[in-house]
Amino acid sequence: MAELFQFELVSPEHQLLSEQVAEVVVPGAEGEFGVLKDHSLFMSSIAPGILKVRNDGDSWTEYFVRGGFADVSADGLTVLAEQAVPVSEISREQLDLAIKNAEEDAADAKDDMTRQKADRTLRRLKDVAEALKKI
């Protein structure tokens, strides 16, 4: 049985997870990295991708994360993500429709501010779609 450590996953909207876990695999900006109990102190920015959490067994829970950073400290691991969504809550059909709508919004934008907002939304949705292709 793996030793457990404290893991916190936080997005601007809310705290998604705060519990003892056995392992976390983070999509770091320089590549994926795994964290176990007593990992050396470490900080990394996060690339868009799938963050994987293993509880006190062999089951994994996956979250899409985008932006932010991961901080491994003596207290455990904290991931502060710009966006974090459980993969189980993402429907590919809904995602495809949202991308189509965002593309239309970007094409129909009447001013730069509206276009930038639509482009940002489209970029985020495409990041989710790309990350889901890898699982």
N, C-alpha and C positions, 0 to 999 in steps of 0.2 A: 504494500500500500504506500503510495507516494505521500510525502509530507505536504500539508496544506499551508497556504499563505493567503493573506488578505489581498483581494482584487477589487478595484473600483473602476467602473466604466461610466463616464459622465458625458452627456451632451448638453448643449445650451438649453434644451427643453426640459431635461430631467436626468436623474440618476437611473441608469438602466440596470446596474448590477452593483451590489456591495455584499460580497460573501467570501468565504474561504474556498479556494480552488486548488487543484493539484498542478495545473499547467495552463499557460496562456501562450498562444502563438500570435504575434503582432506583425502586421504588414508595415514594417519600418521603411523609411524613405530610402535606405541603403540596402533593403532586402528584408525578408522575413527573419524574425528572431523569436526564440522560445524563452520563456521565463518559468523557472521552477523556484521552490523555496530556497532562500539564501543566495539568490543570484547576486552577482556583483552590482554595485551601484551603477546606474546607467540611465541615460536620457536620449530619446530619439524623436525626431518628427515622424509623422505617420503618412504613408502613401494611401491613396484610395485602395481598398481591398477588403478581404475577409479576415476578421479577427476571430480566432478559435479559442474556446474556453473548455477545459476538461475539468469536470467536478471530481468528486472522490470516487470515481469509477472509470469505466472506459467510454462513457458517453461524452460527446462534444456538443457544445452549443455554438452557433456561428452568428456573427454580427457583421453587417456591412459598416465600415467606418471610412470617413473621409476627412482629411485634415486633422490638425491638432498635434498632440505629442503624448509620448508614453514616458513615465517616470518610475524607474525601479529604485526604491529606497529601502532602508532598513525595515520600514513598516509594511512593505509589499509592493504591489504594482498599481499605479493609477494611470488610467488612460483618459485624457481630456480630448474628446473628439468634436470637431465642428459639426459632424453629423454621425449618428449611430442608429442603426435600425436592425432588429433581429431579422435574419434571413428568412425565418419561417413566416414573417409577416409581409414578405414581398411577393406579389403575384407577377409573373412574367407578362401576362396579358395586360394587366394594369400598367406595368412599367412601359411596355411597348406603346400603349395608348398615350401615356403621359409624355413620352418622348415625341410622339407625333404632334401632340398638342403644343408642346414647347417649341418645336420647329416652326409650326404655324405662327405662334406668338412672336417669335424672333423675326420671321419674314414679314409679318404685318406691323411691326413696331413703327410708330410714327416719329419718334424722337430717340436721341442717343441714350437717354436714361432708361427708357422703356426697353430698348434693344439690349442694353447691358444687363438689365435684370433678367430678361428672357434668355440671353446667352448663358448667364450664370446658372440658371435653373436647368437649361439643357445640358450644360457641362456636368452638373451633378448627377442628373439622370443617366447620362451616358457612362459616368464612372460606375454607377451601381450596375448597369447592364454588363459592362466589361468585367467587373469583379465576379458577377454571377456566372459568367461563361467559364470561369476557372474552377468552379466547384461542380 
